[in-house]
Amino acid sequence: MIEIARFADVYEAEIVASRLRADGFTPTLGGAEHARADPFIVQALGWVRLSVPDGEAITARARLAALRGGVEAIPVEGEVGPDRGRDRTLPAKFTLGAILLAFLAGR
């Protein structure tokens, strides 16, 4: 097993390990049990360690770096980018307006 990351928060480590499992890796967390039992001991233990088998280390590190880099980030409102800045609620506004107009017209 090769350690690919350390986490100060056991729950963040669990989320990353779950994501790696979903991508086909087999991660293990060292120190997670102790961190859940006593959160103040994490630093003394050297944080929660995320490890994968030797053959998965290179691709798991690359996947972790991509996730930390925001490969699958959800865009934030007002963020500038190629597909951002458009009003995506416009079709919903037209539909709501049509429903309101039909209601007011008595149909």
N, C-alpha and C positions, 0 to 999 in steps of 0.2 A: 504494500500500500504506500502511496505517495501523497503527502500533504500538499494540497493545492491552494488552500486559503485558511485564514483564521478569522474568527468573528468574536466581538465583544458581547454580542447579543445572541442568546441561544435560539430565539425565535427567528431571527434573520437567518441564522445558519440552517434551521429547519426548512425555511422557505426555499433557500438556494438548493439544499439537498433534494427537496421534493421536485424542484424544477429540473435538476439534473437527472433524477430518476425518470421523469416524464420524457426526457430526451434520450433515454436508453442507457444511461450510465448507472453504476452501482456504487454510490457514495456511502461513506460511513462518517459519523460524527464522534470525535473523541472528546470526552469531557462534558457532553451534553447532559448526561444524567446528573452529574454533580452540579452543573449550572442551574438545572431546574430545581434541584433540592435546596441549593443555597446560592442565590445570584451573586453574593458578595465574594465568593471564592473563585469566580471565573478568572480574574486577573492573576491570582496566585497560581492557578493551574496552567497559565499560558494561553488563555482564551479557549474557545471552542474550535477544534481543528477539523476541517473538512478534508477527507482523504478519499482517493479512488484507487482501483487496482493499477499496477504499473502500466499495463497496455492502454489504459484509458486516459492517462495523465495529460498528455499533450493536447488531445482534442477537448478534454474537459476544461483545461486551462483556457483554451481558445474560446470555448462556449461561455465560460464565466466572464472572460474579458469582454466579449460581445454583449452579454447581458448588462454588465456594469457600464458599458459605453452607451447604453440606451437603444440597442437594436430594436427592441420591442416596446419602446416607451409609448405611452398614450399621449397624444398631443395635448398641450395645455391651451386653453382658450386665449386667443390673442397672440399666439406664438407665430413667428414668421417662418415660412417654409414654402416648398413648391405647391403643396396642396392645402395650405393653411391660409386663412384670411378670408375665405369665402363664407358666405352666410349659408350654413347647411340647414338652417331651420326654415328657409324660405318655402319649400314645398309644404311643410306642416302649417305655416302661416296662411298659405293660400287655401288649404283644406279647411282649416278652422274658420277662415273668413267666409268660405262657401257655405259651411254648415250654419254659421250665424246668419248669413243673408237668407238662407232657406227658412230658418226659424222665424226671422222677422217678417218674411213674405207670407207666412202662414201655411207653408207646405209641409 
